[in-house]
Amino acid sequence: MWAPDYWQTEDVLRIQTTWLLWLGSVVSRAVAVMGLLSVFSAAAAQGSAEEEKEPGIRFFEQNIAPILKQRCFECHSHESGKAKGGLVLDSRHGWAKGGSEGPAIIPGKPDESLLIQAVRFESYEMPPDKQLPDSEIALLEKWVLMGAPDPRKSKAQKTDPAKLWALKPIGNPQVPCVKDDS
């Protein structure tokens, strides 16, 4: 008898409402804190991964990129227009794809990498005019042994829109003559 009336009083309803608002506030704050923690932990993990890559990238930019530009790009780059043997060394994609003989570099395996064999004058002789100094060969070997870190991206090839079949105007082709009327 007294219970239904008691739970319907204004004081109890106000207490229930206040309690529910407080509980909702606590839950929303907890969710916000957990979300921020997950964002910060993901950012910290990404930052540590970038720090691990950074020495290899720095090594490439300071030591390997100048060697490739000075000794190889004359014959093996997109800008040279030649790409002898189909090999381009001006992007990671270029040396990973390789030329007519396959990938130029196998990361972590300098003895199996065609580029290293070529600069050692074992299989090919590159550059063809004279062998690289031993110090430059050692730098290339160290780079490949490190996993061949290379931050360069391949440049997208531009396609002439006139050559794309989807962009050609629709025409009425001439129907061939048929000799048999049946």
C-alpha positions as CSV (number, residue, x, y, z in Angstrom):
1,M,0.0,0.0,0.0
2,W,2.6,2.5,0.9
3,A,5.2,1.3,-1.6
4,P,3.6,2.5,-4.8
5,D,2.9,5.9,-3.3
6,Y,6.4,6.2,-1.9
7,W,8.1,5.5,-5.2
8,Q,5.9,8.1,-6.9
9,T,6.9,11.0,-4.6
10,E,8.7,14.0,-6.1
11,D,11.7,13.5,-3.8
12,V,12.3,9.9,-4.9
13,L,11.8,10.8,-8.6
14,R,14.3,13.7,-8.3
15,I,16.8,11.4,-6.6
16,Q,16.4,8.7,-9.3
17,T,16.8,11.3,-12.0
18,T,19.9,12.8,-10.4
19,W,21.4,9.4,-9.9
20,L,20.8,8.4,-13.6
21,L,22.3,11.7,-14.8
22,W,25.3,11.2,-12.6
23,L,25.7,7.6,-13.8
24,G,25.4,8.7,-17.5
25,S,28.0,11.4,-16.9
26,V,30.5,8.9,-15.3
27,V,30.0,6.4,-18.1
28,S,30.5,9.0,-20.9
29,R,33.6,10.3,-19.2
30,A,35.0,6.7,-18.9
31,V,34.3,6.1,-22.6
32,A,36.0,9.4,-23.5
33,V,39.1,8.5,-21.4
34,M,39.3,5.1,-22.9
35,G,39.0,6.5,-26.4
36,L,41.8,9.0,-25.7
37,L,44.0,6.3,-24.3
38,S,43.6,4.1,-27.3
39,V,44.4,7.1,-29.6
40,F,47.5,7.9,-27.7
41,S,48.7,4.3,-27.5
42,A,48.2,3.9,-31.2
43,A,50.1,7.1,-31.9
44,A,53.0,6.0,-29.6
45,A,53.2,2.6,-31.4
46,Q,53.3,4.3,-34.8
47,G,55.9,6.7,-33.6
48,S,58.1,3.9,-32.3
49,A,57.8,2.1,-35.7
50,E,58.9,5.2,-37.5
51,E,61.8,5.6,-35.2
52,E,63.0,2.1,-36.1
53,K,62.8,2.8,-39.8
54,E,64.4,6.2,-39.6
55,P,68.1,5.1,-39.4
56,G,67.7,2.9,-42.5
57,I,66.0,5.7,-44.4
58,R,68.7,8.2,-43.2
59,F,71.4,5.7,-44.3
60,F,69.8,5.4,-47.8
61,E,69.4,9.2,-48.3
62,Q,73.0,9.9,-47.1
63,N,74.9,7.1,-48.8
64,I,72.9,5.1,-51.3
65,A,70.8,7.8,-53.1
66,P,73.9,9.7,-54.2
67,I,75.6,6.6,-55.5
68,L,72.6,5.6,-57.5
69,K,72.1,9.1,-58.9
70,Q,75.8,9.5,-59.9
71,R,76.5,6.0,-61.2
72,C,73.2,4.4,-62.3
73,F,70.5,6.9,-63.3
74,E,72.2,7.7,-66.6
75,C,71.0,4.4,-68.0
76,H,68.5,3.1,-65.4
77,S,65.9,5.8,-64.6
78,H,62.6,7.0,-65.9
79,E,64.2,10.4,-66.7
80,S,66.9,8.9,-68.9
81,G,64.2,7.5,-71.2
82,K,66.3,4.4,-71.7
83,A,65.9,2.0,-68.8
84,K,68.4,-0.5,-70.2
85,G,67.4,-4.1,-69.6
86,G,64.0,-2.8,-68.4
87,L,65.6,-1.9,-65.0
88,V,64.8,1.4,-63.3
89,L,66.5,2.3,-60.1
90,D,64.8,5.6,-59.3
91,S,62.1,4.0,-57.1
92,R,61.6,1.1,-54.7
93,H,59.1,-0.4,-57.1
94,G,61.6,-0.2,-60.0
95,W,64.4,-2.3,-58.3
96,A,61.9,-4.6,-56.7
97,K,60.3,-5.4,-60.0
98,G,63.6,-5.5,-61.7
99,G,64.4,-5.8,-65.4
100,S,64.5,-8.6,-67.9
101,E,66.5,-10.8,-65.4
102,G,64.2,-10.3,-62.4
103,P,64.4,-8.3,-59.2
104,A,67.6,-6.3,-58.9
105,I,67.6,-6.4,-55.1
106,I,66.5,-9.1,-52.7
107,P,66.3,-7.3,-49.3
108,G,68.5,-8.9,-46.7
109,K,70.4,-11.0,-49.3
110,P,73.3,-9.1,-50.9
111,D,74.9,-12.2,-52.4
112,E,71.6,-13.1,-54.2
113,S,70.9,-9.5,-55.4
114,L,71.7,-8.9,-59.1
115,L,72.6,-5.3,-58.4
116,I,75.3,-6.4,-56.0
117,Q,76.6,-9.1,-58.3
118,A,76.7,-6.5,-61.1
119,V,78.7,-3.9,-59.2
120,R,81.1,-6.6,-58.0
121,F,81.6,-7.5,-61.7
122,E,80.5,-11.1,-61.0
123,S,77.6,-11.5,-63.5
124,Y,77.3,-8.2,-65.2
125,E,79.7,-5.3,-65.2
126,M,77.9,-2.2,-63.9
127,P,78.7,0.5,-64.4
128,P,80.2,-0.6,-67.7
129,D,83.0,2.0,-67.9
130,K,84.7,1.1,-64.6
131,Q,84.0,-0.7,-61.4
132,L,82.7,1.2,-58.4
133,P,85.2,1.8,-55.5
134,D,85.2,-0.9,-52.8
135,S,83.8,1.7,-50.3
136,E,80.7,2.3,-52.5
137,I,80.2,-1.5,-53.0
138,A,80.5,-2.0,-49.3
139,L,77.8,0.7,-48.7
140,L,75.5,-1.0,-51.2
141,E,76.0,-4.4,-49.6
142,K,75.3,-3.0,-46.2
143,W,72.1,-1.3,-47.5
144,V,70.8,-4.5,-49.0
145,L,71.7,-6.4,-45.8
146,M,69.7,-3.8,-43.8
147,G,66.6,-4.8,-45.9
148,A,67.1,-2.1,-48.6
149,P,65.1,0.7,-46.9
150,D,64.0,3.1,-49.7
151,P,61.4,5.8,-49.0
152,R,61.0,6.7,-52.7
153,K,57.7,6.1,-54.4
154,S,57.4,5.3,-58.1
155,K,56.1,8.2,-60.2
156,A,52.7,7.5,-61.7
157,Q,52.9,7.1,-65.5
158,K,50.6,9.5,-67.2
159,T,48.4,8.1,-69.9
160,D,47.2,10.1,-72.8
161,P,43.4,10.3,-72.5
162,A,43.1,9.9,-76.3
163,K,44.5,6.4,-76.0
164,L,42.0,5.2,-73.4
165,W,39.2,3.2,-75.1
166,A,36.6,4.4,-72.7
167,L,37.2,8.0,-73.6
168,K,37.0,7.6,-77.4
169,P,33.9,8.9,-79.1
170,I,31.2,6.4,-79.9
171,G,30.9,5.9,-83.7
172,N,28.9,3.9,-86.1
173,P,31.1,1.2,-87.6
174,Q,30.5,0.2,-91.1
175,V,28.6,-3.1,-91.3
176,P,30.4,-5.7,-93.4
177,C,28.8,-7.0,-96.6
178,V,27.3,-10.5,-96.4
179,K,27.4,-12.7,-99.4
180,D,25.0,-15.3,-98.2
181,D,21.4,-14.0,-98.0
182,S,20.0,-16.9,-96.0
